[in-house]
Amino acid sequence: DCGGGLLMYGIPNMKLDKTSKVTRRLKLLEKEGVAFKYNTEVGRDVALGDLCKQHNAVILATGATKWRDMRKTDGRHLKNVVQAMDFLS
């Protein structure tokens, strides 16, 4: 797949023309030496220990596929507090 997370997949293009910006940023990061591995499950497809041995730094960036209701968060039930996906779609 590709990177960009919620910015790429959650915000419709009609609300924000972001594709060229996100693609440009990903290419810049790749030029700097960042390697992106998509659709990879740590522990199944690759061992975390192996990643740490092979690289100076490892970042695990997981996407949220389901929203959580932050019930215990102060102000959660105030007027106009909405979930990001409901607001963006």
Buried (B, 14 or more C-beta within 10 A) or exposed (E): EEBBEEBBEBBEEEEEEBEEEBBEBBEEEEEEEEEEEEEEEBEEEEEEEEBEEEEEEEEEEEEEEEEEEEEEEEEEEEEEEEEEBEEBE
